[in-house]
């Protein structure tokens, strides 16, 4: 983001502001990074940039708490913790999403078509790993 060092903040796009904010947080070497809907209002390219940043931060050993209501974004996580009215109602490893589809549906979560297809394939004995999907 060095190319934006002389830019005025109001001239930056929302995605650029998000990336600069993340860079600022990283600069203080926190133990945890909390991201509350970091892709909200970003275009697809900006969303992909944030996803890549999160994956890289995970590789570097950062612990990231990623808050989202977009189911597709959970696939960059290791664990999913669902909250309802401030209480934990379900916790599972992301790789176990297929075993939790009914619970998710019961709580109003729209399941991506790719996950539904994966689930149907598994029911027919065809294994497709989550890593292949994402």
MDTraj code that builds the backbone (N, CA, C; nanometers):
import mdtraj as md
import numpy as np

residues = "UNK UNK UNK UNK UNK UNK UNK UNK UNK UNK UNK UNK UNK UNK UNK UNK UNK UNK UNK UNK UNK UNK UNK UNK UNK UNK UNK UNK UNK UNK UNK UNK UNK UNK UNK UNK UNK UNK UNK UNK UNK UNK UNK UNK UNK UNK UNK UNK UNK UNK UNK UNK UNK UNK UNK UNK UNK UNK UNK UNK UNK UNK UNK UNK UNK UNK UNK UNK UNK UNK UNK UNK UNK UNK UNK UNK UNK UNK UNK UNK UNK UNK UNK UNK UNK UNK UNK UNK UNK UNK UNK UNK UNK UNK UNK UNK UNK UNK UNK UNK UNK UNK UNK UNK UNK UNK UNK UNK UNK UNK UNK UNK UNK UNK UNK UNK UNK UNK UNK UNK UNK UNK UNK UNK UNK UNK UNK UNK UNK UNK UNK UNK UNK UNK".split()
xyz = np.array([
    [0.0806, -0.1189, 0.0000],
    [0.0000, 0.0000, 0.0000],
    [0.0858, 0.1265, 0.0000],
    [0.2163, 0.1093, -0.0160],
    [0.3059, 0.2241, -0.0145],
    [0.2717, 0.3290, -0.1202],
    [0.2134, 0.2846, -0.2311],
    [0.1817, 0.3807, -0.3378],
    [0.0752, 0.4817, -0.2957],
    [0.0093, 0.4583, -0.1837],
    [-0.0950, 0.5489, -0.1370],
    [-0.0487, 0.6375, -0.0214],
    [0.0786, 0.6355, 0.0089],
    [0.1294, 0.7069, 0.1266],
    [0.1033, 0.8576, 0.1220],
    [0.1039, 0.9149, 0.0036],
    [0.0817, 1.0597, -0.0077],
    [-0.0629, 1.0961, -0.0428],
    [-0.1497, 0.9971, -0.0507],
    [-0.2897, 1.0223, -0.0856],
    [-0.3687, 1.0697, 0.0367],
    [-0.4691, 1.1481, 0.0094],
    [-0.5621, 1.1887, 0.1149],
    [-0.6585, 1.0731, 0.1393],
    [-0.6941, 1.0512, 0.2632],
    [-0.7818, 0.9386, 0.2979],
    [-0.9141, 0.9434, 0.2217],
    [-0.9680, 1.0620, 0.2015],
    [-1.0969, 1.0721, 0.1337],
    [-1.0876, 1.0353, -0.0143],
    [-0.9663, 1.0311, -0.0701],
    [-0.9483, 0.9955, -0.2108],
    [-0.9376, 0.8441, -0.2321],
    [-0.9235, 0.7685, -0.1231],
    [-0.9075, 0.6239, -0.1341],
    [-1.0424, 0.5537, -0.1436],
    [-1.0420, 0.4404, -0.2115],
    [-1.1637, 0.3595, -0.2176],
    [-1.1826, 0.2897, -0.0828],
    [-1.3008, 0.2356, -0.0621],
    [-1.3279, 0.1643, 0.0626],
    [-1.2330, 0.0451, 0.0788],
    [-1.2095, -0.0264, -0.0301],
    [-1.1181, -0.1408, -0.0255],
    [-0.9766, -0.1000, 0.0115],
    [-0.9310, 0.0115, -0.0438],
    [-0.7972, 0.0618, -0.0099],
    [-0.7913, 0.1014, 0.1373],
    [-0.8973, 0.1640, 0.1862],
    [-0.9020, 0.2004, 0.3282],
    [-0.8993, 0.0757, 0.4163],
    [-0.9714, -0.0286, 0.3750],
    [-0.9716, -0.1536, 0.4512],
    [-0.8295, -0.2114, 0.4590],
    [-0.7605, -0.2154, 0.3465],
    [-0.6255, -0.2732, 0.3436],
    [-0.5278, -0.1900, 0.4264],
    [-0.5415, -0.0590, 0.4223],
    [-0.4539, 0.0275, 0.5014],
    [-0.4813, 0.0077, 0.6500],
    [-0.6076, -0.0064, 0.6846],
    [-0.6432, -0.0315, 0.8243],
    [-0.5816, -0.1622, 0.8721],
    [-0.5914, -0.2666, 0.7907],
    [-0.5317, -0.3961, 0.8272],
    [-0.3808, -0.3815, 0.8428],
    [-0.3164, -0.3092, 0.7515],
    [-0.1712, -0.2870, 0.7610],
    [-0.1360, -0.2157, 0.8913],
    [-0.2163, -0.1169, 0.9285],
    [-0.1922, -0.0444, 1.0533],
    [-0.2040, -0.1352, 1.1746],
    [-0.3015, -0.2218, 1.1737],
    [-0.3193, -0.3162, 1.2848],
    [-0.2008, -0.4128, 1.2919],
    [-0.1593, -0.4644, 1.1782],
    [-0.0462, -0.5581, 1.1745],
    [0.0808, -0.4921, 1.2266],
    [0.0959, -0.3636, 1.2009],
    [0.2189, -0.2929, 1.2398],
    [0.2422, -0.2918, 1.3909],
    [0.1370, -0.3128, 1.4693],
    [0.1551, -0.3136, 1.6150],
    [0.1684, -0.4561, 1.6694],
    [0.1778, -0.5549, 1.5804],
    [0.1982, -0.6955, 1.6167],
    [0.1021, -0.7455, 1.7244],
    [-0.0275, -0.7394, 1.6953],
    [-0.1235, -0.7856, 1.7952],
    [-0.1255, -0.9376, 1.8069],
    [-0.1731, -0.9860, 1.9191],
    [-0.1887, -1.1306, 1.9374],
    [-0.3107, -1.1794, 1.8589],
    [-0.4139, -1.0964, 1.8563],
    [-0.5371, -1.1284, 1.7855],
    [-0.5758, -1.0121, 1.6958],
    [-0.6420, -1.0454, 1.5857],
    [-0.6976, -0.9431, 1.4980],
    [-0.8464, -0.9732, 1.4842],
    [-0.9287, -0.8757, 1.5149],
    [-1.0733, -0.8918, 1.5015],
    [-1.1191, -0.8117, 1.3810],
    [-1.1848, -0.8802, 1.2895],
    [-1.2362, -0.8159, 1.1688],
    [-1.3872, -0.8296, 1.1684],
    [-1.4565, -0.7180, 1.1757],
    [-1.6020, -0.7185, 1.1773],
    [-1.6535, -0.6823, 1.0385],
    [-1.7001, -0.7837, 0.9682],
    [-1.7510, -0.7703, 0.8322],
    [-1.6572, -0.6877, 0.7432],
    [-1.5327, -0.7325, 0.7293],
    [-1.4345, -0.6533, 0.6539],
    [-1.4624, -0.6408, 0.5046],
    [-1.5521, -0.7234, 0.4521],
    [-1.5802, -0.7139, 0.3087],
    [-1.7111, -0.6409, 0.2790],
    [-1.7744, -0.5901, 0.3827],
    [-1.9014, -0.5191, 0.3615],
    [-1.8806, -0.4037, 0.2642],
    [-1.9680, -0.3950, 0.1689],
    [-1.9709, -0.2877, 0.0685],
    [-1.8502, -0.2876, -0.0254],
    [-1.7754, -0.3959, -0.0300],
    [-1.6634, -0.4030, -0.1252],
    [-1.7081, -0.4722, -0.2526],
    [-1.6430, -0.4371, -0.3633],
    [-1.6709, -0.5054, -0.4886],
    [-1.6039, -0.6433, -0.4846],
    [-1.6350, -0.7313, -0.5797],
    [-1.5774, -0.8664, -0.5784],
    [-1.4240, -0.8684, -0.5709],
    [-1.3585, -0.7769, -0.6408],
    [-1.2122, -0.7710, -0.6375],
    [-1.1626, -0.7351, -0.4969],
    [-1.2273, -0.6390, -0.4338],
    [-1.1910, -0.5990, -0.2982],
    [-1.2126, -0.7125, -0.1988],
    [-1.3227, -0.7860, -0.2165],
    [-1.3511, -0.9007, -0.1291],
    [-1.2425, -1.0070, -0.1433],
    [-1.2026, -1.0315, -0.2663],
    [-1.0976, -1.1317, -0.2902],
    [-0.9654, -1.0860, -0.2299],
    [-0.9345, -0.9577, -0.2394],
    [-0.8122, -0.9043, -0.1784],
    [-0.8123, -0.9272, -0.0273],
    [-0.9244, -0.8994, 0.0373],
    [-0.9336, -0.9190, 0.1825],
    [-0.9191, -1.0670, 0.2168],
    [-0.9821, -1.1538, 0.1378],
    [-0.9711, -1.2985, 0.1606],
    [-0.8249, -1.3436, 0.1522],
    [-0.7533, -1.2938, 0.0529],
    [-0.6117, -1.3287, 0.0377],
    [-0.5293, -1.2779, 0.1560],
    [-0.5594, -1.1572, 0.2001],
    [-0.4884, -1.1001, 0.3150],
    [-0.5116, -1.1856, 0.4389],
    [-0.6356, -1.2243, 0.4614],
    [-0.6671, -1.3070, 0.5790],
    [-0.5942, -1.4407, 0.5720],
    [-0.5951, -1.5032, 0.4556],
    [-0.5240, -1.6312, 0.4402],
    [-0.3745, -1.6150, 0.4681],
    [-0.3159, -1.5078, 0.4181],
    [-0.1730, -1.4826, 0.4410],
    [-0.1452, -1.4571, 0.5891],
    [-0.2297, -1.3810, 0.6541],
    [-0.2118, -1.3544, 0.7970],
    [-0.2200, -1.4840, 0.8779],
    [-0.3109, -1.5712, 0.8392],
    [-0.3213, -1.7013, 0.9066],
    [-0.1912, -1.7810, 0.8900],
    [-0.1358, -1.7793, 0.7688],
    [-0.0093, -1.8498, 0.7431],
    [0.1030, -1.7945, 0.8299],
    [0.0977, -1.6640, 0.8561],
    [0.2009, -1.5998, 0.9377],
    [0.1795, -1.6225, 1.0870],
    [0.0713, -1.6899, 1.1225],
    [0.0482, -1.7247, 1.2615],
    [-0.0440, -1.6335, 1.3397],
    [-0.1052, -1.5372, 1.2730],
    [-0.1990, -1.4497, 1.3424],
    [-0.3278, -1.5256, 1.3738],
    [-0.3865, -1.4977, 1.4871],
    [-0.5181, -1.5488, 1.5209],
    [-0.6180, -1.4417, 1.4798],
    [-0.7119, -1.4809, 1.3957],
    [-0.8076, -1.3849, 1.3426],
    [-0.9484, -1.4247, 1.3833],
    [-1.0182, -1.3298, 1.4398],
    [-1.1602, -1.3468, 1.4695],
    [-1.2322, -1.2697, 1.3601],
    [-1.3044, -1.3422, 1.2772],
    [-1.3636, -1.2869, 1.1556],
    [-1.5151, -1.2930, 1.1706],
    [-1.5770, -1.1801, 1.1818],
    [-1.7217, -1.1723, 1.2021],
    [-1.7872, -1.1458, 1.0673],
    [-1.8824, -1.2325, 1.0319],
    [-1.9514, -1.2163, 0.9042],
    [-2.0898, -1.2775, 0.9117],
    [-2.1766, -1.2324, 0.8266],
    [-2.3064, -1.2979, 0.8101],
    [-2.3194, -1.3516, 0.6679],
    [-2.2073, -1.3596, 0.6004],
    [-2.2039, -1.4125, 0.4635],
    [-2.1418, -1.5518, 0.4689],
    [-2.2234, -1.6525, 0.4461],
    [-2.1792, -1.7912, 0.4642],
    [-2.0579, -1.8264, 0.3791],
    [-2.0474, -1.7727, 0.2589],
    [-1.9335, -1.8041, 0.1722],
    [-1.7999, -1.7637, 0.2355],
    [-1.8030, -1.6669, 0.3246],
    [-1.6793, -1.6180, 0.3848],
    [-1.6278, -1.7072, 0.4983],
    [-1.7073, -1.8032, 0.5415],
    [-1.6590, -1.8881, 0.6512],
    [-1.5511, -1.9853, 0.6056],
    [-1.5371, -2.0032, 0.4759],
    [-1.4433, -2.1039, 0.4271],
    [-1.2973, -2.0654, 0.4436],
    [-1.2689, -1.9441, 0.4832],
    [-1.1304, -1.9082, 0.5138],
    [-1.0998, -1.9347, 0.6606],
    [-1.2017, -1.9804, 0.7328],
    [-1.1824, -2.0031, 0.8763],
    [-1.1513, -2.1501, 0.9063],
    [-1.1027, -2.1715, 1.0265],
    [-1.0796, -2.3073, 1.0750],
    [-1.1995, -2.3558, 1.1555],
    [-1.2635, -2.2621, 1.2248],
    [-1.3791, -2.2934, 1.3091],
    [-1.4897, -2.1929, 1.2846],
    [-1.6109, -2.2381, 1.3087],
    [-1.7273, -2.1518, 1.2985],
    [-1.7939, -2.1489, 1.4355],
    [-1.8221, -2.0303, 1.4824],
    [-1.8969, -2.0141, 1.6066],
    [-2.0186, -1.9308, 1.5719],
    [-2.1350, -1.9902, 1.5903],
    [-2.2597, -1.9189, 1.5593],
    [-2.3163, -1.8589, 1.6870],
    [-2.3538, -1.7328, 1.6753],
    [-2.4126, -1.6617, 1.7880],
    [-2.5581, -1.6291, 1.7583],
    [-2.6371, -1.6301, 1.8628],
    [-2.7751, -1.5865, 1.8512],
    [-2.8095, -1.5130, 1.9800],
    [-2.8476, -1.3895, 1.9671],
    [-2.8797, -1.3049, 2.0825],
    [-2.7657, -1.3037, 2.1844],
    [-2.6417, -1.3006, 2.1339],
    [-2.5247, -1.2884, 2.2200],
    [-2.4750, -1.4169, 2.2825],
    [-2.5376, -1.5292, 2.2513],
    [-2.4950, -1.6580, 2.3074],
    [-2.4503, -1.7522, 2.1966],
    [-2.3541, -1.8359, 2.2293],
    [-2.3070, -1.9359, 2.1335],
    [-2.4132, -2.0446, 2.1226],
    [-2.4587, -2.0691, 1.9988],
    [-2.5574, -2.1746, 1.9780],
    [-2.4990, -2.2955, 1.9053],
    [-2.3830, -2.2767, 1.8448],
    [-2.3196, -2.3883, 1.7733],
    [-2.1751, -2.3525, 1.7459],
    [-2.0894, -2.4521, 1.7588],
    [-1.9481, -2.4374, 1.7253],
    [-1.9054, -2.5649, 1.6543],
    [-1.8384, -2.5479, 1.5403],
    [-1.7894, -2.6637, 1.4671],
    [-1.6719, -2.6235, 1.3797],
    [-1.5936, -2.7220, 1.3399],
    [-1.4836, -2.6963, 1.2473],
    [-1.5428, -2.6747, 1.1087],
    [-1.4857, -2.5818, 1.0351],
    [-1.5374, -2.5490, 0.9022],
    [-1.5428, -2.6730, 0.8139],
    [-1.4451, -2.7601, 0.8285],
    [-1.4431, -2.8814, 0.7453],
    [-1.5622, -2.9728, 0.7731],
    [-1.6312, -2.9494, 0.8838],
    [-1.7479, -3.0297, 0.9198],
    [-1.8801, -2.9629, 0.8817],
    [-1.8746, -2.8705, 0.7888],
    [-1.9958, -2.7963, 0.7519],
    [-2.1058, -2.8877, 0.6988],
    [-2.0696, -2.9915, 0.6249],
    [-2.1723, -3.0789, 0.5674],
    [-2.2573, -3.1454, 0.6752],
    [-2.1960, -3.1743, 0.7896],
    [-2.2690, -3.2367, 0.8997],
    [-2.3566, -3.1362, 0.9743],
    [-2.3436, -3.0090, 0.9415],
    [-2.4168, -2.9043, 1.0124],
    [-2.5151, -2.8271, 0.9246],
    [-2.5390, -2.8756, 0.8046],
    [-2.6259, -2.8058, 0.7098],
    [-2.7673, -2.7871, 0.7660],
    [-2.8250, -2.8923, 0.8201],
    [-2.9623, -2.8813, 0.8701],
    [-2.9720, -2.7787, 0.9824],
    [-2.8731, -2.7784, 1.0718],
    [-2.8720, -2.6808, 1.1803],
    [-2.8657, -2.5390, 1.1237],
    [-2.7781, -2.5199, 1.0258],
    [-2.7649, -2.3881, 0.9635],
    [-2.8963, -2.3440, 0.8999],
    [-2.9600, -2.4346, 0.8263],
    [-3.0876, -2.4028, 0.7621],
    [-3.1938, -2.3680, 0.8660],
    [-3.1978, -2.4451, 0.9744],
    [-3.2956, -2.4203, 1.0813],
    [-3.2794, -2.2809, 1.1409],
    [-3.1599, -2.2263, 1.1294],
    [-3.1336, -2.0938, 1.1850],
    [-3.1263, -1.9849, 1.0777],
    [-3.1875, -2.0139, 0.9631],
    [-3.2047, -1.9117, 0.8612],
    [-3.0834, -1.8824, 0.7755],
    [-2.9843, -1.9721, 0.7772],
    [-2.8646, -1.9517, 0.6958],
    [-2.8896, -2.0103, 0.5566],
    [-2.8707, -1.9297, 0.4540],
    [-2.8842, -1.9769, 0.3167],
    [-2.7571, -2.0511, 0.2787],
    [-2.7732, -2.1744, 0.2362],
    [-2.6585, -2.2599, 0.2028],
    [-2.6216, -2.2388, 0.0564],
    [-2.4930, -2.2114, 0.0295],
    [-2.4499, -2.1937, -0.1104],
    [-2.4770, -2.3200, -0.1930],
    [-2.5104, -2.3001, -0.3190],
    [-2.5392, -2.4129, -0.4083],
    [-2.4236, -2.5125, -0.4126],
    [-2.3019, -2.4637, -0.4117],
    [-2.1858, -2.5533, -0.4172],
    [-2.1852, -2.6501, -0.2991],
    [-2.2247, -2.6018, -0.1815],
    [-2.2284, -2.6884, -0.0631],
    [-2.3412, -2.7903, -0.0763],
    [-2.4557, -2.7470, -0.1287],
    [-2.5669, -2.8397, -0.1503],
    [-2.5258, -2.9506, -0.2484],
    [-2.4571, -2.9129, -0.3549],
    [-2.4113, -3.0112, -0.4532],
    [-2.3122, -3.1073, -0.3882],
    [-2.2214, -3.0526, -0.3101],
    [-2.1233, -3.1360, -0.2394],
    [-2.1926, -3.2369, -0.1487],
    [-2.2926, -3.1889, -0.0782],
    [-2.3676, -3.2757, 0.0129],
    [-2.4381, -3.3871, -0.0643],
    [-2.4992, -3.3530, -0.1784],
    [-2.5666, -3.4541, -0.2598],
    [-2.4678, -3.5562, -0.3158],
    [-2.3510, -3.5093, -0.3565],
    [-2.2482, -3.6019, -0.4056],
    [-2.2033, -3.6972, -0.2954],
    [-2.1839, -3.6432, -0.1762],
    [-2.1419, -3.7263, -0.0629],
    [-2.2466, -3.8326, -0.0332],
    [-2.3745, -3.7961, -0.0425],
    [-2.4835, -3.8909, -0.0184],
    [-2.4816, -4.0051, -0.1201],
    [-2.4265, -3.9781, -0.2386],
    [-2.4172, -4.0801, -0.3425],
    [-2.2821, -4.1518, -0.3411],
    [-2.2019, -4.1248, -0.2374],
    [-2.0741, -4.1927, -0.2236],
    [-1.9583, -4.1272, -0.2964],
    [-1.9776, -4.0078, -0.3470],
    [-1.8715, -3.9361, -0.4175],
    [-1.8154, -3.8307, -0.3234],
    [-1.6916, -3.8496, -0.2835],
    [-1.6280, -3.7567, -0.1896],
    [-1.5623, -3.6411, -0.2641],
    [-1.5959, -3.5216, -0.2233],
    [-1.5316, -3.4006, -0.2730],
    [-1.4881, -3.3245, -0.1499],
    [-1.3585, -3.2953, -0.1404],
    [-1.3124, -3.2278, -0.0204],
    [-1.3462, -3.0799, -0.0261],
    [-1.3623, -3.0244, 0.0899],
    [-1.3928, -2.8820, 0.1019],
    [-1.2802, -2.7983, 0.0405],
    [-1.1562, -2.8451, 0.0548],
    [-1.0417, -2.7726, -0.0010],
    [-1.0505, -2.7619, -0.1525],
    [-1.1061, -2.8654, -0.2164],
    [-1.1228, -2.8613, -0.3614],
    [-1.2283, -2.7591, -0.4017],
    [-1.3251, -2.7408, -0.3160],
    [-1.4353, -2.6500, -0.3450],
    [-1.3925, -2.5050, -0.3343],
    [-1.3109, -2.4737, -0.2360],
    [-1.2717, -2.3361, -0.2132],
    [-1.1358, -2.3171, -0.2664],
])
top = md.Topology()
chain = top.add_chain()
for i, resn in enumerate(residues, 1):
    res = top.add_residue(resn, chain, resSeq=i)
    for name in ("N", "CA", "C"):
        top.add_atom(name, md.element.get_by_symbol(name[0]), res)
traj = md.Trajectory(xyz[None], top)
